[in-house]
Amino acid sequence: MTSSFTDKNEYLNYFQPRDYLKTYYSFETCDISRNSFLQFALKKLHQTFSSGGITGDTLIDIGSGPTIYQLLSACESFREIIATDFLQQNLKELETWLKKEPGAFDWSPVVKFVCELEGDSEKWREKEERLRRKVTQLLQCDITKKNPLDPLVLPQSDCLLTFLCIEDACKDLDAYIQAMKNVTSLLKPGGHLVIFTVLQQTYFMVGQHRFSCLYLEKEHVEKAVEEAGCCVKLLEVAPNLEKEISAVSDNDATLFLIAKKI
């Protein structure tokens, strides 16, 4: 349950977006049938945002990394999306895709899967363009700060999304609880918090480099969310079906949570 903590400098020096994408989002067969965690996330996001219950003007994605999959369903429900990350190299990777620059990562298998959930996989190009229009800002963030977007001060958002982020930046549970409070300061009262995280994980690999992950149980996540002033509305856990054959991480399960700020 212990792992040497990966500090900010190690992320700055060793986290390579393309290595991360190659490790976790490689679609050689042009489908995602072998990626159970991604399928679970995409299906839950589709259910969450297609219901019509979570909408608004602004969604902030905390710790976007170099990925866009987590925004594909949400872009139908919000006027603008602000993507954020601690690492400039991740923001650059996002910018490359948003601007359709040469060498941009190919997310089309994932976009087609989401469009199929929505009823028409042929509209995937339209979906990509819609997301590109909706992402209006790429900002640096640090969730260990009381204002993660410091020095910027933005209006509180209608929805806050954070996927596979907070647990990787925190050394212990106290830091995790504080980071959750920091993050939810960006959310307006009545707004929704959407979390996707891993349980009982201590590390993950990016290329040849090992990064730490805070070991979490379901109850730890619930406690942090509640102490941040939010009421849990939905919580679902899915087992990691690839754990026994995976050498890139050691999580037992993934957790999807929706909460409402009081």
N, C-alpha and C positions, 0 to 999 in steps of 0.2 A: 504493500500500500504506500510505500515511499519511493520517491524518485527525485534525483537531483534537479533542483528548480532551474528552469531556463529563464534567464533574465532578459531585459530589453536589448542589451547589447548583442546577445547571441542571436536574437531574432533579426536585428539590423544586419548582422554579418553573415548569417547562415541560412536564413529563410529565403529560398528561391521559388518564386511563384510557379514557374514552369515545372519544377520538380514536384511541387505540391499537386498541380493539376495532373501531371503524368501519373502520380501515385494513386490518386483517389478518383479521378474523373477521366480515365482513359476509355474511349469508346471504339475500340478497333472493329467491333462487330456491328457498329452503328445502332446499337440498342443498349438499354440499361438493365436488361433482365438479370444480370449477375450482380447488380449493386443494390442490395436490399435496403440499406440505410437511405440511399438517395431516393428510391421509390417510395419508402415510407414518408420521407420529408415532403416530397412533391405531392403525394396524395393528401397529406394533412393540410398543406398549404392551399391546395385546390378547394378542399372542403371548407377551410376557414374563410377564404375570401370570396368564394362563389355564393356563399349563403346570403351575402348582402348585409350581414350584421356588423362587419368591421370595415368601415369606409371613412373617408375624410379628405382633407386637403393635403396633409403632409405625412409621409412615412419616413422615419430615419432608420437606416440599417446600421447597427453598431458592429464593427468588426467584419466588414463585408469580405475581407480577404480578396483573392483574385477571381471570385466566383459571382455569377449572376443568377444561378438557378433559383435562389431563394426569393427573387424579386419577380419571377415570371407570372405568378398568379396575382400578387399584390398590385402589379401595375395596372390592373383593370379596376382597382378600387380607390386609387388615390390620384390627386391632381399632379403631385410631384413627389419624387423620391430622392432622398439625400443618402448617398453611400459614403461610408467612413471606414478608415482603417488606420492602425498605428504605423504601418509600413508604407513608405512612398513607393516601393517597388510593386506592392499590391495595387495601389491606386493607379500606377502607370499601366499595369496589366489590364485593369478595368477600362482605362481610357483608350487603350489600343482596340478593345472590342467595341466600345461605344462609338468610336470614330471610324470603325471598319478599316483600320490600318492594315497594311500587309503583315501577315504572320499572326493575326489575331487568333486566339483560341476558338475552335469550332464547337459551339454549344448547340448546334442544330439537332442532334439526337435528343437532347433534353427538352429543347423547345418543342419539338414534334410530340414528345411524350405528354407534355403539359397540354398542348393543343388537343391531343387525343382525349385527354380527360375532360376537356371543355367541349368536346363534340365534333371537332373538325381539325384533323392533323394537317390538312392542306394549307391552313392559314398561319403556318409557323413563321413565314417571312414577315407577315403583318405584325405578328406578336413581337418579333425582334425589333422592328422599327418603332412600335409603340413603347417598348421599354426604353429604347434609346432616347426617345423624346421625353419620357417621364423622369429620367435621372438627370436632375438639373445641377447637382453639385457633387463633387468628390472632395471630401474633407479628411484631414488627418485627425485622429482621435486618440486619447489615452484614458482608458477607463479607470486608471488609478487616481485620476484627478477628480475633484468634486464636480467640476465642469469638464466633462470629457472632451469638449470641443474648444477648450481654452486656447487662444484668447478670444475666440468668437463667442458671442452670446446670441443664440437663436430663439425664436418663439418656440414654446413647447409644442411637440408634435401630437398628431391624432393617434399615431401608432408607432410603436418601437419594435423593431425586429432585431434579434441577436441570435446568430447561429454559430455554434462551435467556436465561441470566442472567450467568454468570461472565465471559464474553467482553465483556459490555457495561460491566462495572464496573472493568476492568483496563486500565491505560495501556500496559503492556508485558508481555513473556513472563515476566519475573521476578515481576511482580505476580500474573500468572495462576497460576503455579506455587504461590506462597504462598497465594493465595485458595483453591486446590484443597485445600491442606493444612488451611487453616482450616475449610473446609466438612466435610472428611472426619473432623475431630476429633469431629464429632457422630454418627459411625457406629461401631457396635461391631465388634470383630474378628469376621470371618465374615459380617458384614452386606454388603448389596449396594448398589452405587452405580449409578444409572441416569442417564445424561446424554443430552440432546438439544441439539446445538449447530450453529452454521453455520460453514462453511469459506470462507476467502478473502473475507470481508465486511469492509467498512470503515465502513459507515454504515447507518442505517435511519431512516425518517421516521415521525414521529408528528404528525399534523396538518401544520402548516407548519414544524415544528421538526425539525432534523437532529440525530441522536444518533450518537456514535461507536461503533464496534465493533472490538475487537482482531482484526487479521488473523491467522487461524489456518490451519495445515495439519494434516492428520490426525496427523502425527508429533508436533506440539506438544501435542495433546490426550493422546495416548498417554503422552508423557513426563511431563506434569503428573500424570496419574492414577497412574502407576507411582511417581513421587517422593512421592506422597501415601500410599504404602504399600498400594496396591491392585493386584490382578492382573486384567488385561483378560480377560474371558471371551467377549465378543462385540463386534464392531465392524462396522457397516454404513454405507456412504455412498450417498446418493441424489442425483443431479444436480438442480439447480434448473431445472425445466422452464419456469418463467415468467421467467427472468432477462432475456431479450431484450425482453420486453414490460412489465417492471416498472420503475417509477420510484421505488418506496418503499424498495428495498434493493438491494444489489449482490452478494449471496452467490452462489458458484458451486455449492454443494452443502450438504446437511445431513448430519449425522453422528449416529448412534445408537449408544450404547456401554453395555455392562453390565460392571461390574467387581466383584470381591469383595475386601473388606478383609482383609489378611493379619493 
